[in-house]
Structures are given as structure tokens and as C-alpha cells.
Amino acid sequence: MARDLGTKFVCFKCGTKFYDLKKPVPACPKCGADQREAPVAKPQTARQQRAAAAKEAEEAEAPAVEEAETEDEEDEAEDAGDDE
């Protein structure tokens, strides 16, 4: 019962999911972008993927540590002000 609707695309401009309905020009029905003009991303090597993941993990952890230190410093400043 399944009908062949052609190739499934995700528009590179607006993110709409659609099928090309076997038309010669796969154009997005929402924004009209020709999907053949989509930018081609260079494939990353496993080494580059690990480096990117490690960098993201470091960036995610760094602000949390700084916030905790800032709160501790504020608490110490309040405590010092209460003693005077």
C-alpha cells in the first residue's frame, strides 16, 4: 500500500521535511529553496569528532564551575560584612 513519494529531504534553509515527489528540481514547498544548492559539509575524521566533543564538554563544564566559585565568594563576602 505504500506509495513511492520520491526522496525525502530536510530543507537546509528552513528545516522543513518533505518529499520531492520525483520532480526534477527538489524545491522546498515552504521557502522554495533548491535542495541541490545545499552547502556540502566536509566529513570529519574520528579524531576531529573526538576533539570537537571534548571541546564541547569542557565548555559545558567551565561555566558551572565558575558560577559555583562566584557564589562561594559572595557568601564569604556577606559573612565578612556580618562580622563587622
MARBA-3410 file (N, C-alpha, C, O; in Angstrom, 1 decimal):
84
0.8,-1.2,0.0,0.0,0.0,0.0,0.9,1.3,0.0,0.4,2.3,-0.4 ~ 2.1,1.1,0.4,3.0,2.3,0.5,3.2,2.9,-0.9,3.6,2.1,-1.8 ~ 3.1,4.2,-1.0,3.3,4.9,-2.3,4.7,5.4,-2.3,5.3,5.8,-1.2 ~ 5.4,5.4,-3.4,6.7,6.0,-3.6,6.6,7.5,-3.8,6.1,7.9,-4.9 ~ 7.0,8.3,-2.8,6.9,9.7,-2.9,8.2,10.4,-3.3,8.3,11.6,-3.4
9.2,9.6,-3.6,10.4,10.1,-4.1,11.4,10.1,-2.9,11.3,9.4,-2.0 ~ 12.4,11.0,-3.0,13.4,11.2,-2.0,13.0,12.1,-0.9,12.4,13.1,-1.1 ~ 13.3,11.7,0.3,13.0,12.6,1.5,14.1,13.6,1.7,15.3,13.2,1.7 ~ 13.7,14.8,1.9,14.7,15.9,2.2,14.3,16.6,3.5,13.2,16.6,4.0 ~ 15.3,17.3,4.0,15.2,18.3,5.1,15.8,19.5,4.6,17.0,19.6,4.3
15.0,20.6,4.4,15.4,21.8,3.8,16.6,22.4,4.6,16.6,22.5,5.8 ~ 17.7,22.8,3.9,18.8,23.3,4.5,18.6,24.8,5.0,19.4,25.3,5.8 ~ 17.6,25.4,4.5,17.3,26.8,4.9,16.4,26.9,6.1,16.6,27.6,7.1 ~ 15.2,26.2,5.9,14.2,26.4,6.9,13.9,25.1,7.8,13.2,25.2,8.8 ~ 14.5,24.0,7.4,14.4,22.8,8.2,13.1,22.0,8.0,12.9,21.0,8.7
12.3,22.4,7.0,11.1,21.6,6.7,11.4,20.3,6.1,12.3,20.1,5.2 ~ 10.7,19.3,6.5,10.8,17.9,6.0,9.8,17.7,4.9,8.7,18.1,5.0 ~ 10.3,17.2,3.7,9.4,17.0,2.6,9.9,15.9,1.6,11.1,15.6,1.7 ~ 9.1,15.4,0.8,9.5,14.5,-0.3,9.5,15.3,-1.6,8.7,16.2,-1.8 ~ 10.4,14.9,-2.5,10.5,15.6,-3.8,9.4,15.2,-4.8,9.3,15.8,-5.9
8.6,14.2,-4.5,7.6,13.7,-5.4,8.1,13.4,-6.8,7.4,13.5,-7.8 ~ 9.3,13.0,-6.9,10.0,12.6,-8.1,10.1,13.7,-9.1,10.1,13.4,-10.3 ~ 10.1,14.9,-8.7,10.2,16.1,-9.6,11.7,16.3,-9.9,12.5,15.9,-9.1 ~ 12.0,16.9,-11.1,13.4,17.1,-11.4,14.2,18.1,-10.5,15.4,18.0,-10.4 ~ 13.4,19.0,-10.0,14.0,20.0,-9.1,13.5,19.9,-7.7,12.3,20.2,-7.5
14.3,19.4,-6.7,13.8,19.2,-5.4,13.7,20.6,-4.6,14.7,21.0,-4.0 ~ 12.6,21.2,-4.8,12.4,22.6,-4.1,11.6,22.4,-2.9,10.6,21.7,-2.9 ~ 12.0,23.1,-1.8,11.2,23.1,-0.6,9.9,23.8,-0.8,9.8,24.9,-1.4 ~ 8.8,23.1,-0.4,7.4,23.7,-0.6,7.2,24.9,0.3,6.3,25.7,0.0 ~ 8.0,25.1,1.4,7.7,26.2,2.3,8.5,27.5,1.9,7.9,28.6,1.8
9.8,27.3,1.6,10.6,28.5,1.3,11.1,28.5,-0.2,11.6,29.6,-0.6 ~ 10.9,27.5,-0.9,11.3,27.4,-2.3,12.8,27.2,-2.6,13.2,27.3,-3.7 ~ 13.6,26.9,-1.6,15.0,26.7,-1.8,15.3,25.4,-2.6,14.7,24.3,-2.3 ~ 16.1,25.5,-3.6,16.5,24.4,-4.4,17.5,23.5,-3.5,18.6,24.1,-3.2 ~ 17.2,22.3,-3.2,18.0,21.5,-2.4,19.3,21.0,-3.0,20.2,20.5,-2.3
19.4,21.2,-4.3,20.7,20.8,-5.0,21.8,21.9,-4.7,22.9,21.6,-4.9 ~ 21.4,23.0,-4.2,22.3,24.1,-3.8,22.7,24.1,-2.4,23.4,25.0,-1.9 ~ 22.3,23.0,-1.7,22.7,22.9,-0.2,24.2,22.9,-0.1,24.9,22.2,-0.8 ~ 24.7,23.6,1.0,26.1,23.5,1.2,26.5,22.1,1.6,25.8,21.5,2.4 ~ 27.7,21.7,1.1,28.2,20.3,1.4,29.2,20.4,2.6,30.2,21.1,2.5
28.9,19.7,3.7,29.8,19.7,4.8,30.9,18.7,4.6,30.7,17.6,4.1 ~ 32.1,19.1,5.0,33.2,18.2,4.9,33.1,17.1,5.9,32.8,17.5,7.1 ~ 33.3,15.9,5.6,33.2,14.8,6.6,34.4,15.0,7.6,35.5,15.2,7.2 ~ 34.1,14.8,8.8,35.1,14.9,9.9,35.7,13.5,10.1,35.0,12.5,10.0 ~ 37.0,13.5,10.4,37.6,12.2,10.8,37.2,11.9,12.2,36.7,12.8,13.0
37.5,10.7,12.6,37.2,10.3,14.0,37.9,11.2,15.0,37.4,11.5,16.1 ~ 39.2,11.5,14.7,40.0,12.4,15.5,39.4,13.7,15.7,39.3,14.3,16.8 ~ 38.9,14.3,14.6,38.2,15.6,14.7,36.9,15.6,15.5,36.6,16.5,16.2 ~ 36.2,14.5,15.4,34.9,14.3,16.1,35.2,14.2,17.6,34.5,14.9,18.4 ~ 36.2,13.5,18.0,36.6,13.4,19.4,37.0,14.7,20.0,36.7,15.1,21.1
37.8,15.5,19.2,38.3,16.8,19.6,37.1,17.7,19.8,37.1,18.5,20.8 ~ 36.2,17.7,18.9,35.0,18.6,19.0,34.2,18.2,20.2,33.7,19.1,20.9 ~ 34.0,16.9,20.4,33.2,16.5,21.6,33.9,16.9,22.9,33.2,17.3,23.8 ~ 35.2,16.8,23.0,35.9,17.1,24.2,35.8,18.6,24.4,35.7,19.1,25.6 ~ 35.9,19.4,23.4,35.8,20.9,23.5,34.5,21.3,24.0,34.4,22.2,24.8
33.4,20.7,23.5,32.1,21.0,23.9,31.9,20.6,25.4,31.2,21.3,26.1 ~ 32.4,19.5,25.8,32.3,19.0,27.2,33.0,20.0,28.1,32.5,20.3,29.2 ~ 34.2,20.5,27.7,34.9,21.5,28.5,34.2,22.8,28.6,34.1,23.4,29.7 ~ 33.6,23.2,27.6,32.8,24.5,27.6,31.6,24.4,28.4,31.2,25.3,29.1 ~ 31.0,23.2,28.4,29.7,23.0,29.2,30.1,22.9,30.7,29.3,23.4,31.5
31.2,22.4,31.1,31.6,22.3,32.5,32.2,23.6,33.0,32.0,23.8,34.2 ~ 32.9,24.3,32.3,33.6,25.5,32.7,32.6,26.6,33.4,32.9,27.0,34.5 ~ 31.5,26.9,32.7,30.7,28.0,33.4,30.1,27.5,34.7,29.9,28.3,35.6 ~ 29.8,26.2,34.8,29.2,25.7,36.1,30.2,25.8,37.2,29.8,26.2,38.3 ~ 31.5,25.6,37.0,32.5,25.7,38.0,32.7,27.2,38.4,32.8,27.5,39.6
32.7,28.1,37.4,32.9,29.5,37.7,31.7,30.0,38.5,31.9,30.8,39.4 ~ 30.5,29.6,38.2,29.3,30.1,38.9,29.4,29.6,40.4,29.1,30.4,41.3 ~ 29.8,28.4,40.6,29.9,27.9,42.0,30.9,28.7,42.8,30.7,29.0,43.9 ~ 32.1,29.0,42.2,33.1,29.8,42.8,32.6,31.2,43.1,32.8,31.7,44.2 ~ 31.8,31.8,42.2,31.3,33.1,42.4,30.3,33.1,43.6,30.4,34.1,44.4
29.5,32.1,43.7,28.5,32.1,44.8,29.2,31.9,46.1,28.9,32.6,47.1 ~ 30.3,31.1,46.1,31.1,30.9,47.4,31.7,32.2,47.8,31.7,32.6,49.0 ~ 32.3,33.0,46.8,32.9,34.2,47.1,31.9,35.2,47.6,32.2,36.0,48.6 ~ 30.7,35.3,47.1,29.7,36.2,47.5,29.3,35.8,49.0,29.1,36.7,49.8 ~ 29.1,34.5,49.3,28.8,34.1,50.6,29.8,34.5,51.6,29.5,35.0,52.7
31.1,34.4,51.2,32.2,34.8,52.1,32.2,36.3,52.3,32.5,36.8,53.4 ~ 31.9,37.0,51.3,31.8,38.5,51.4,30.7,38.9,52.3,30.9,39.8,53.1 ~ 29.5,38.2,52.2,28.4,38.5,53.1,28.8,38.2,54.6,28.5,39.0,55.5 ~ 29.4,37.0,54.8,29.8,36.6,56.1,30.8,37.6,56.7,30.7,37.9,57.9 ~ 31.7,38.1,55.9,32.7,39.1,56.4,32.0,40.4,56.7,32.4,41.1,57.7
31.0,40.8,56.0,30.3,42.0,56.2,29.5,41.9,57.5,29.2,42.9,58.2 ~ 29.0,40.7,57.8,28.1,40.5,59.0,29.0,40.5,60.3,28.5,40.9,61.3 ~ 30.3,40.1,60.2,31.1,40.1,61.3,31.5,41.6,61.8,31.8,41.8,63.0 ~ 31.5,42.5,60.9,31.9,43.9,61.3,30.9,44.6,62.0,31.1,45.8,62.4
END
